[in-house]
Amino acid sequence: MLHEVRAEYDPDESPGQPDARVTRWHMVREMGTTAMCGRELDPKSAVLPADDWGRTREPFCHTCGALYLREVP
């Protein structure tokens, strides 16, 4: 199964802004916009490869991380 990391932003900021502040990262399945924790993320939010899990300066969603670790070898 494919996974990728997708950004969640401050409620007052838009993902289209170049200086938008990421508040948390989530894991999504198969290039979707619904995080594994159930949160809906903006389709324009920043995306990172799944290998970047745990390597971001901003925090990662605990629930997404726990579910992701159960799905990958």
N, C-alpha and C positions, 0 to 999 in steps of 0.2 A: 504494500500500500504506500502511496506517495504522501508525503507530509511536507508542509512548509510553515515557516514562522511568519506571522502577520502582526502588524503594529496596531495598538489601541492608542488613541490620542486624547489629550486634554479635551473636555467637552466644549470649550470655547474656541478650539482650533480645528481647521479643516486639513485633511490629509493632502490636499492639493497645494498647500502653502509650503514653500521650501524650508521654512524655519519652524514648521509645526513640531511641537514637543511630544515625543513618544512617552506615554506614561507606563505602559506595560506591553509585553509581547505575549502572543498566544500561538498555539499550534493549531493548524487547520489540516483537514484531510483533502487530498486530491485537488489542490488549488482552489478550494472553496473560500467562502467568506464567513462561514459559521465556525467559530472556535470549538475545540473539543469540549470546552466547559459550557458551551451553549450560547455564548455571547455572539451577537451579530456584529461583524466588523465591516467597515466601509470598503467597497471594492477597490477604491483608489489608495488604500493604505499601503505603506511600505511592506515589502515582502523580502524575506531572507531564506536561504536554503535551510533545511532541517538540521544540517550539520552545525549551524550556528547556535543551536539550542544551548543555553548556558554560557554563551560567549558575548552576550550583549551587556552594555553598561546599565541599561534600564532593567528593572525586575521582570521576571517571567511569571506568568500565571501558574500558580501552584497546581491547580486542578488539571490544566492542560498538560503540564509537565508529568504529573503522575500517570495520567491516561496514556500519554505518548510512550512513556517507559514500559508500560504494559503491552504495547503493540509492536515495539521494535525488538529485534533480537539483541 
